[in-house]
Amino acid sequence: MTTIYDVSELAGVSLATVSRVMNKNANVSDKTRQKVVNAMEQLGYRPSAIAKGLASNRSSSVGVLISELHGPFYGSMMSAVEAELRKFDIHAIIAAGHSNAEKEAESIEFLLTRRCDALILWVESVPDRYLVELAKRDTPIVVLGRKIAKITKNCVSLNNEEGGYLAARYLLEQGHRKIAYISGPLWKGDTQDRLSGHKRALAEYGVKFNTKLHCEGDYREEGGFRGMTELLGLRNTFSAVVCGNDEMAAGAMTSARDAGLSIPEDLSVVGFDNLVYARYLYPKLSTINYPVREMAQMAARWVLKHVYKNQRLVATNIFEPELVARDSVQQFRR
């Protein structure tokens, strides 16, 4: 079997030079590059990932940790990372943490044993201090969807507080004052930030946050359904509801219809994420755009720039949410 050593000997160059040619490194003259290419063609040599990494000490793989392997949100994230890396012949190794600190840590250690050149992490349960210490290790990390003060340069995040503010302000601008809120799990940082933004908007309009109109959900459709059912059962009157994400908004809308309410005539609804199906719900869902695909691409570009030294790529750390007004909100009429 032909090896990289055979190519090196025939071309009359070092193993490092052969590896640089295979990795498309620019620091090789055209003449030398052609000698290596000719040698590989003459020997019928097809480079393996291991051979490519001999001189560069790279595996050409990036570990990607996400919370779940299902759902349009995480699917879009994985797809964007994988597509961006593949443009440069880098492969993604994907693991799931299931929003559990122990499982997240186990998955991170697993990815490190795979000799990944870097890690892209969507983690929700491991504490900030764990990630700060992880960033000191040999394998570079970029944290997606979370901002950590001590490693901000390694983070790509969304201004969730502003997103919560925009959702509530939109309803307030339409005249709504009794606004229910179905949040995500309160232990999650993005939930806390969105709720904080929601309260800021209410305060600007002189509206007191009513804890009786707040229900804690789970970011899943079933949680939105249960939350709306619970809110309606309390017989507290409200004309609008903000949901912590689009999946819960879909469940909340179903529950409201089951209770005989029309949307938006009887109840206005705002979601968060702007998932692809938000525009296909009936009525089309007003929501806050979470540019998860663009953020995932940026995380991949961070790795390509800082680890694989592709200096032509521009990396941005903070993304801003935007309101997407559709048909699920109606001006409040007394």
C-alpha positions in Angstrom: 0.0 0.0 0.0 1.3 3.4 -1.0 1.9 5.8 1.9 2.7 9.4 2.5 6.3 8.3 3.0 6.5 6.9 -0.5 5.2 10.2 -1.9 7.7 12.2 0.1 10.6 10.0 -1.2 9.5 10.1 -4.8 8.9 13.9 -4.7 12.2 14.5 -2.9 10.5 16.6 -0.2 9.8 16.3 3.5 6.7 14.8 5.1 5.8 18.2 6.3 5.8 19.6 2.7 3.6 16.7 1.5 1.2 17.3 4.3 1.1 21.1 3.6 0.2 20.3 -0.1 -2.6 17.9 0.9 -4.0 20.5 3.4 -3.8 23.2 0.6 -1.4 25.3 2.7 -0.4 28.5 0.8 3.2 28.3 2.1 4.4 26.0 -0.7 5.8 27.1 -4.0 4.0 26.2 -7.2 7.0 24.2 -8.3 7.1 22.1 -5.1 3.4 21.7 -5.1 3.4 20.3 -8.6 6.2 17.8 -7.7 4.1 16.4 -4.8 1.0 16.3 -7.0 2.9 14.4 -9.7 4.3 11.9 -7.2 0.8 11.2 -5.8 -0.6 10.7 -9.3 2.3 8.4 -10.3 1.8 6.3 -7.2 -2.0 6.4 -7.3 -1.9 7.8 -3.8 -5.2 9.0 -2.1 -4.5 10.9 1.1 -6.3 9.9 4.3 -7.3 12.3 7.0 -4.6 10.9 9.2 -1.9 11.5 6.6 -3.1 15.0 6.1 -2.6 15.7 9.7 0.9 14.2 10.2 2.8 17.5 9.8 0.1 20.0 10.7 -0.9 18.0 13.9 -4.5 18.5 12.8 -7.3 16.0 12.5 -9.4 18.2 10.1 -12.4 17.6 12.4 -14.3 19.9 14.7 -16.4 18.7 17.6 -19.9 20.1 17.8 -22.0 19.8 21.0 -25.7 20.7 20.9 -28.6 20.1 23.4 -30.7 17.8 21.2 -30.5 16.1 17.8 -34.1 16.8 16.9 -36.2 19.9 16.1 -35.8 22.6 13.5 -33.7 24.9 15.7 -30.9 22.5 16.4 -31.2 21.0 12.9 -30.6 24.4 11.4 -27.6 24.9 13.7 -26.0 21.6 12.8 -26.6 22.1 9.1 -25.0 25.5 9.1 -21.9 24.5 11.0 -21.4 21.4 8.9 -21.8 23.2 5.6 -19.5 26.1 6.5 -16.7 23.7 7.7 -17.1 21.4 4.6 -16.2 24.3 2.3 -12.7 24.0 3.7 -12.6 20.1 3.9 -13.2 20.1 7.6 -15.6 17.5 9.1 -18.0 17.9 12.1 -18.3 15.3 14.8 -21.6 15.9 16.6 -22.7 15.0 20.1 -25.7 15.9 22.3 -25.7 17.2 25.9 -29.5 17.0 26.5 -29.4 20.1 28.8 -27.7 18.1 31.5 -24.5 19.2 33.1 -23.0 15.7 33.6 -23.9 14.6 30.0 -22.6 17.9 28.6 -19.3 17.4 30.3 -19.1 13.7 29.3 -19.8 14.7 25.6 -17.1 17.4 25.7 -14.6 14.9 27.0 -15.6 12.4 24.3 -15.1 15.0 21.6 -11.6 15.8 23.1 -10.6 12.1 22.8 -11.5 12.2 19.1 -8.6 14.6 18.6 -10.9 17.4 17.4 -9.0 20.5 16.3 -11.6 22.7 18.1 -15.0 22.5 19.8 -18.2 24.4 19.0 -20.4 24.2 22.1 -24.0 24.9 22.6 -24.2 24.1 26.3 -26.9 25.1 28.8 -26.1 23.3 32.1 -22.4 23.3 32.7 -21.4 26.5 34.7 -19.4 29.4 33.3 -16.4 28.5 35.4 -16.2 25.1 33.7 -16.1 26.7 30.3 -13.6 29.3 31.4 -11.3 26.5 32.6 -12.0 24.5 29.4 -10.9 27.5 27.3 -7.4 27.3 29.0 -6.8 23.8 27.6 -5.0 23.0 24.4 -8.2 22.5 22.3 -9.7 25.9 21.3 -13.4 26.3 22.0 -16.2 28.7 20.8 -19.3 28.9 22.8 -22.5 29.4 20.8 -25.6 31.0 22.2 -24.1 32.1 25.5 -22.0 35.1 26.6 -19.4 34.5 29.3 -17.6 37.6 30.7 -14.2 36.0 31.1 -14.1 34.5 27.6 -16.2 36.9 25.5 -13.9 36.5 22.5 -14.8 32.8 22.4 -18.5 33.4 22.5 -21.1 33.9 19.7 -24.4 35.0 21.3 -27.7 36.8 20.8 -29.0 39.7 22.8 -31.8 37.8 24.3 -32.8 40.6 26.7 -33.5 42.9 23.7 -35.5 40.1 22.1 -37.8 39.8 25.1 -38.1 43.5 25.1 -39.1 43.7 21.4 -41.8 41.0 21.8 -43.5 42.7 24.7 -43.1 46.2 23.3 -44.8 45.2 20.0 -47.9 44.0 21.9 -47.9 47.2 24.1 -47.7 49.3 20.9 -50.8 47.5 19.7 -52.7 48.6 22.9 -52.4 45.4 24.9 -51.9 45.8 28.6 -52.9 42.4 30.1 -50.2 40.2 28.6 -49.5 36.7 29.7 -46.1 35.1 29.4 -45.1 31.5 28.9 -41.3 31.4 29.5 -38.8 28.7 29.0 -37.2 26.9 32.1 -36.3 29.6 34.5 -32.9 28.1 35.3 -31.7 28.8 31.7 -29.8 32.0 31.1 -31.7 32.9 27.8 -35.0 32.4 29.6 -33.9 34.8 32.3 -32.7 37.4 29.8 -35.9 37.3 27.7 -38.1 37.6 30.8 -36.0 40.6 31.9 -36.5 42.3 28.6 -40.2 41.5 28.8 -40.4 43.2 32.2 -38.4 46.2 30.9 -40.9 46.8 28.2 -43.9 46.6 30.6 -42.2 49.1 32.9 -41.7 51.6 30.1 -45.5 51.5 29.6 -46.3 51.7 33.3 -47.6 48.1 33.3 -46.9 46.0 36.4 -45.7 42.4 35.7 -48.5 40.1 36.9 -46.9 36.9 38.2 -50.3 35.2 37.9 -50.1 35.6 34.2 -46.6 34.0 34.0 -46.3 30.2 33.4 -43.0 28.4 33.2 -42.7 26.1 30.1 -40.1 23.8 28.7 -39.4 25.3 25.2 -41.4 22.4 23.6 -44.8 22.4 21.9 -46.3 20.4 24.7 -45.1 22.9 27.3 -46.8 25.7 25.4 -50.0 23.8 25.3 -49.9 23.0 29.0 -49.0 26.6 29.8 -51.9 28.1 27.9 -54.3 25.6 29.3 -53.1 26.5 32.8 -53.4 30.2 32.2 -56.9 29.9 30.8 -57.9 27.7 33.7 -57.1 30.4 36.2 -59.7 32.6 34.5 -57.4 35.6 34.5 -58.3 37.8 31.6 -55.6 38.6 29.1 -55.6 39.7 25.5 -52.2 38.6 24.4 -49.4 36.1 25.2 -45.7 36.1 24.6 -44.1 32.7 24.4 -40.5 32.0 25.0 -40.1 30.3 21.7 -42.0 29.3 18.5 -42.5 25.7 19.5 -44.4 26.8 22.7 -46.3 29.4 20.7 -47.6 26.6 18.4 -48.7 24.6 21.4 -50.3 27.6 23.0 -52.2 28.5 19.9 -53.6 24.9 19.7 -54.7 25.1 23.4 -56.4 28.5 22.8 -58.3 27.2 19.8 -59.4 24.1 21.8 -60.8 26.5 24.3 -62.9 28.2 21.6 -60.7 31.3 21.2 -59.8 32.8 17.8 -56.4 34.1 17.0 -55.8 37.0 16.8 -59.4 38.2 17.3 -59.6 36.9 20.9 -55.9 36.4 21.6 -52.7 37.8 20.1 -49.7 35.6 20.2 -45.9 36.4 19.8 -43.2 33.7 19.6 -39.4 33.7 19.6 -36.9 32.2 17.2 -38.6 32.6 13.8 -38.4 28.9 12.9 -39.2 28.0 9.4 -42.7 26.8 10.2 -43.6 30.1 11.9 -44.7 31.5 8.5 -46.8 28.4 7.8 -48.8 28.4 11.1 -52.4 29.7 10.9 -52.4 32.5 11.4 -48.8 33.2 10.5 -46.9 33.7 13.7 -45.4 37.1 14.7 -42.1 36.3 16.4 -38.6 37.5 17.2 -36.0 36.4 14.7 -33.2 34.4 16.2 -30.5 34.2 13.5 -29.3 30.8 14.6 -28.1 29.7 11.2 -26.0 32.9 10.8 -24.7 32.5 14.3 -23.8 28.9 13.7 -21.9 29.9 10.5 -20.1 32.5 12.5 -19.0 30.0 15.1 -17.6 27.8 12.3 -15.9 30.9 10.8 -14.4 31.6 14.2 -12.8 28.2 14.2 -11.7 28.5 10.6 -10.0 31.9 11.4 -8.5 31.2 14.8 -7.6 27.5 14.4 -7.1 27.0 10.7 -5.7 30.5 10.2 -8.0 31.6 7.4 -7.5 35.3 8.1 -9.8 36.4 5.2 -12.9 35.4 7.2 -14.6 38.0 9.4 -15.9 36.8 12.8 -18.7 38.6 14.7 -19.5 37.9 18.3 -22.8 39.5 19.1 -26.1 39.3 17.1 -29.2 41.4 17.5 -32.8 40.1 17.4 -35.4 41.6 15.1 -39.2 41.6 15.3 -41.0 39.8 12.5 -44.6 41.0 12.4 -47.1 38.6 10.8 -50.8 37.8 11.4 -51.0 36.5 14.9 -51.2 39.9 16.5 -54.2 42.3 16.3 -54.6 45.8 17.8 -56.4 45.6 21.1 -60.0 46.9 20.9 -62.0 47.5 24.1 
